[in-house]
Amino acid sequence: MKNIFKILAIAGLSFCASLSLSATELPVRYKSGSLNMTPRKNSDNWITTVDVRYGQTETRDGFNANSERTSALDIFGQTNLVRLGFGLEGLTNVVPNTYTQWTLGYDATRPPPPPPAGPLDTNSTNLIKTTGRVSTSELTLNIEQNLFSGFFGQCYIPFRQMTVDNINYEVIGNQVMPGGVGTVTNFVSTLLTPIMREQGMEYPLSSYKKQAVSELVLGLGWQGFNNQGFGVIDDATGRIFVGAIIPGAGKQDTSYMTGFPLGYDGFWGVHTRLELEVGLEKVLALGAASSINIFFIDTRNARVMSDVEKKQTGLLSLAQARVDVDQGAVWDVSAFAKLHKVFYGLTAQAGYSFSRQEKTCLTIKDDNYLKTAALRYQGMVPPQFLSREDVINSDQRLQSWERQMLHLAIGYDFRLHNPAPAIAPYLGFEYGYPIDGRRVMVGKYLGGTASVQVKMPF
């Protein structure tokens, strides 16, 4: 499949033989992306523009909650193996491996809970840091149809492939686990696998691969152009676009520890984008762009945090609950400088982008989630009250993420070389370098976009 994917990408580039930097780009946590830039020229009625973009990112690195470099699979913090089973419901002989290791979770300084009371019911710190490689490839099709009076329609279709492999772990905390369980190494290799299988999960170091059309954006926009100029400004163009986000790849695969969603995790939403560019002294242009993606609340089964002491972190969670998911909005801003007509249609661009997703919030729909632990805390003297929403929403995987990148691009625009042709191609390549971030995977972006602009014969 990997070879077929590359062949399709090369074929798309060869077929269109051009580049457009106005195509939609949806920022996601695991993929460094390209830069949105507005084409600085007047677009006539009934012109069709077809963009085909191919890009790829491969990384073993990420930024944690403190903007420190770490493993790409460690951006949510290290996993404490002792805390994994705290708060799990239904600990009976039906799940013997889980049953013999954990209780329902409690604070060791308080009275002991009722059975089961497994050897891992302590405050020991046995941390592991998960490592691995995350690689993505993306082939996107963006079709823009100019209508009349500046209005246009646009359809964005991204085909993505993501692979998470070379997964391993490093022991960060104590190697010896409590209760005679043995070492962390022994626990991961012999005990963790059957425990995860009982909870409906795959082997913890299983590679993950998924490919699909992640989501579609379909909508309408308006663009304006002014070439009268004033002062040092030769001309200016602006665009606004509003579209629907239509999920294509489905929801996150919770059976894998590294089952990251391909895009926006199957949420429906609204995408809005603003773009502005001004031309200076014939060959220089400055511009800025911003977009926001807002999602509708959805009810689903999700793996959630189960530790009532809020000490559970990392990529792995065993507990499941029925929840309302209020997916945090994703937005970005960018600015760029562009030289065009450097030599006929040769162009060069440099830009900066900032992307961020706000915190995702969960509301419990499952009365059984942490019910036993909550009742036990309330029965203490004095009673201790446990907020289920507070516990579940302290999960590091739900917190906001952000990324800053620098972008460089070079291309050749036949629309500048030969004005108003019936068919006008543009070809170019782009490089993106991440410079900072929080709770995000980072990798250098390499890509090229091909587009062709066709004027209808009427």
N, C-alpha and C positions, 0 to 999 in steps of 0.2 A: 504493500500500500504506500509505503514511503516513496518508492521510485515513481509510482503512478502520480502521487501528489506533486512531485517535482516536475514531472513531464507536463502535467496540466498547467503548472505555474509558468514554465518556460514557453509553452504553447500560447498561453494567454498574453504574455509579454510580446512574443513574436508577432502574434496576430494583430494586436493593436498598435505596436511600435510607437508608444507615446506615454506621457506622464501628466497627470492632473493632481494638484495638491489641494483641491477643494472637496475631496471625498470625505464622507463621514468617518470619524474614528471614535470608537467607544472605549474608554479606558477601563481596564480590568486589573485585578490585583497581581496576577501572575504573568502578565505580558507587557513588556515595554513596547510602546507604539510609536507611530509616525506623527507628524505635525500637520494640523489643519491650516491651510493657507488659501485665501481667496484669490482667484484669478483676476488681475487688475485690467479688465477691458470690458467694453460694452458688449453684451450678448444680445443678439437679435432674436426676434420671435422665431419659434419653430426650429430651434437648433437642438440637436440631440448630442449629448456627451456621454460616452461610455468609458468608464475607468476600470482597469483591472490592476489590482495591487497585490504584490506578493511580499511578505516579510517574514522574518524568523528571528527568534530569540532563544538563546540557550544559557542557562545559568545554574550555578550551585550556591549563589549568594543571595542575601536579602538584608533588609534593615529590620531590627526589632523595635519594640515600643519606645526605646530610648535613642532611636536613630543610629544605633551601633551596627556595624557589619557582623553578620552571622550567617549560618547556613540557611538556604532557601526554605527548608522545612522546619526551621527553628524560630520563625518570625513571631510565633505566639508564645514563646518561652519553652523551657524544658518541661518534660512530663515527669511528675512524681508518681512512680508506680504504686506506692503505698496508698495514694489517694484515689486511684482510678475507680475502685468499687464502692466508695463511700456514697451512701444515699440510694444505691440501686434497689429497686423494688423487686419483689418476687424472688428473694433469695431462698430457694428451697432445694430439695434433693433433685429437682428437675434439672437444675444447673449445678451439678456437683462440684465442678472445678471452681466456679465463682463462689459457691456456698462455703466451701472449705477455706477460702482465703480472707473474705471480708465480712464485717457486720454491715449494718445499714449506715454506719458512719457516726462518729461522735467525737467529742473533745475529751482527750485522755485525762484532763484535770477534773472532770465531772464524774458522777456515778456511772458505772458501766451499764450499757444497754442490755436488753434481753438477748438471748441467743438468736441467730448464730453469732459467735464471737470468734472470728478468724484471727490468725496470727498477724495479719497486716493492719489490725485496728489499733494503730499507734500514730504518733506524730513524727515518725522517722522521715528523714529526707533521703530518698533514693531516686535521684534525678537522672534522666537520660536526655541527651541532645540528639535529635533526629537529623541525619544528613542525607543528601541525595541530589539528583540532577533533574531540573525542570526544563523541558524544551517545548517550544510551540512553533507551529507554522500556520500561516494564515493566507488564504487566497480570497480576496474580496472583489465583488462586482458592485459597482456603483453606477446606476443609470440616472441621468438627469435630463429631463425634457423641458426646455423652455416653452412656455405657452404664449402669453400676450401680456402687454402692459407691465412687464417685469415679473410676472408670476411664473413659477416653475414647479414641476413635480419631481420627486427624487425617491429612488428605491435603493437601499443598501443591503447587500447579501454577503455576509462573511462565512466562509467555510474554514473552520479551525481544526487543528489537530494538536493535542497536548499529550506529552509523555512524561511520566514521573518514574525514574528508575535509579539504579545504583543506590538504593535506599540502605542505610545502615544507621548505627547509633554509637554515641560515645557516652561513657559513664561519667557524669559530672559530679554527682553526690556520692554518698557512701556506697561502696561496693557490696558490703554485707547487709542483707535485708533482715528485718526483725523476725522474731517468732520461729527461728530455725528453718526459715524458708530457703536459705542459702544465699548465693550471690545474685546480683542483678543480671549478670551474664547468663546464669543458669535459669533464672526466672523467665527472661525473654525467650530463651531457646527451647524451654521445655514446658513452662506453665502458661505463658501469655497466649500462645496460639490456641490451645483448647478453650481458654476463657473467652477469647474473642469469637471463636466459632459458636460458643453457646449464646453469645450476644448478637449473632447474625453477621459477623464480620470475617473478612479474609485474614490470612497470615499477615502479621504486622509489617513485614518487609516486602510484601507483594508489590510488584511494579503495576503502574496504572496507565492505561492508554485509552483515549477517546477521541473520536473525530465526528463532526457533524456540522451542519449549518447552525451556528450558535444562536443568533437572533436576527430578525429582519427589522429594518426601520423604513417605514413607508409614510410619506407625508407631502405637504405643500409648503412653498416658500415664496418670498418676494425679494427681488434685488433691484437696487437703484444705482445709477451711474451718472456722474457729473464731470464733464471734461472742460468746463469753463475756466477753472483754476482761479486762484487768488494768492498773491504773494509768491512764496516758494512752492506752493502746492499746485501741481499741474492738473491733477484730477483726483477723484475719490469714488470709491464704490463700497456699498454695504449690502449685507444680506441677512435675512431672518428666515429661519426654517423651524417648523413644528411637525413632528411625526409621531407615529405610534411605534412602540417597541413590541414586536411580536416574537415570543420565544419559539426557538426551533429545536434546541439540543436537549430539552428536558431538564430535570432537577439533578442536584448533586447525588452521586452514588455513595450512599452512606455505608455500604458494606466494605469500602476501602478506607483505610486511614488517610490516604492521599487522594481521595475521590473528589478533587476540586471541580466545580462546575465549569463548563466551557465558556460561558459568558455570564449572564446575569441570573443564573440559577433558575431559569424557567419562569421568571416574573414578567408579567405584562406591565407596560409603563408608557411614559411620554418623554420624548426627546425634544429639546429645544436648543437651537444654536444661533448665535449672533456672530457676524464677521464684519470687519471693517479694514479697508486698506486705502492709503493715500500715496499718490505718486509725486516724487520730488525730483526736480532737475533731470527729467527725461529717463534716466537710467536707474534711479533709486526709488524703492517703495518701502514703506513701513506699514505694519499692520498688526492687528490683534484679533483674537477670537475667544469665544467662551461658549460652553455648552453645559446643560444640566439634564440629568436623567432622573425622573421621579417614578416610583414603582407603586403598584397597588398591593394592599395587604392580602396575604394568602394564608390559608390554614393548611398545615401539613405536619407529617411526622418528621421529627428531626432529632439528631443526636445532640444532647444538651449536657451542660455541666451538672454534676450530681453531688459535689462536695459541699456540705452545709457550712464548712469552715472557710469556704472561698479560697482554698489553697491549691485547687486543681488548675493546672495550666497545660499548655502544649497542644499538640495536634490531635491527640487521641482522646476520645470520650466514648464510654460504653453505654451510658444511659440514653434512653429514648423517651420522648414525650410528644403529645399532640399539642401544637402551639400555633398561635397567630403570629406570622412573621411580618414585621414592619421593616422592610429592607431599606437601609439608609440610602439617601440620594447620592448619586455620583455626579461630580461636576469637575470642570477643568477650565483653566485660562491659559492663554498662550500669547506670545508676542514675537515678532520676527522682522528681520530686515532682508530685503531682496534686491539683487542687482539683475536687471534684465536688459536685453539688447547689448550685452557686453561685447559679443561678436555675432552680429545678425540676431539669431534667436537663442543664443546661449544665455542661460540664467544660473544664478547661484543664490542660495538662501542660508541664513543662519537664524536659529530661533531658540526659545525657551518655553517650556510648558510645565504647568503644575496641575496635578490630578489628585482628587481626594474623594473618598467615600465616607459619608457620615456613619455614625454608629447605628447598627441594626438592633432593634428591640423585639423581644419575644414576650408574648402573653400566654400563660399556661391555660390550656383547654382541657388538660388531663387531671382529674381529681386525684389520681393515684400517685402523681409525681411527688416524690419526697413526703408523701402523706405520713408514713410511719415515723420518719425522722422528725417531722414537724410536731406530731402529737407527743413524742417522747420529750422534746425540748419544752413543750408547754406544761408537761406533767412534773417538771422539776420545781424545786423550792429554792429561791423564787422562780416563777415560770420564765422561760426564755422563748421569745416569739421569733419565729423564722419566717421571713418574707420569701416566698418561692420565686417571685419575679426578680427580687434583688439578687438572689443566688444565681439564677439562670442567666441574668443579664450581665453578670460580672465576668462572663466567659471572654477571654482575650480574643477569641475568634470573631466575636461580634463587635469589637471596638473599631473605631475609624482607622482607615489607612490613607497614606498619601505618598506621592512620588514627585520628584523634580528631575527634569531631563533637559539636556542640551541637544540641539538637532542641527545637522548640516545636510544640505542637499544641492545637487547640481543636475541640470537638465538642458534640453534643447527644445524650444517651442517654435514649431513651424507656423503657428498663428502670428508670431511676431515677425518671422522671416518673410512671410508672404501673406499680407493682410487679406482677410475675407475670402479664403479659398472655400470650395465646396466641401472638401475633406481636409481637416487640419489635425495632424498628430502632434504628440509631445512625448518625449522620453526622458526619464531621469532616475536618479538613485538617491537614497537617503541613508544617513547614519545617525543613530541616536545613542546618547551616553547618559546613564543615570548618575546624578550627583548627590542625591539625598532622598530619604524616605522614612516611613514608619510603618511597621507591620506589612511590608510589601516585598515581593520577590523582585530582584533587579537583574537585568542583563542588557548587554549592548544590542541595539536593534539594527538590523541590516535589511534593506528592502528596496524594491523598485516598483514604480507604478506606471502602467501603460494606459493611455487614453486616446481616444479619437473623437473629434468633434465633427459632426455631419450637419450641414445646412439643408433643410428640406427644400425641394424645388418648387416652392410656392410662397 
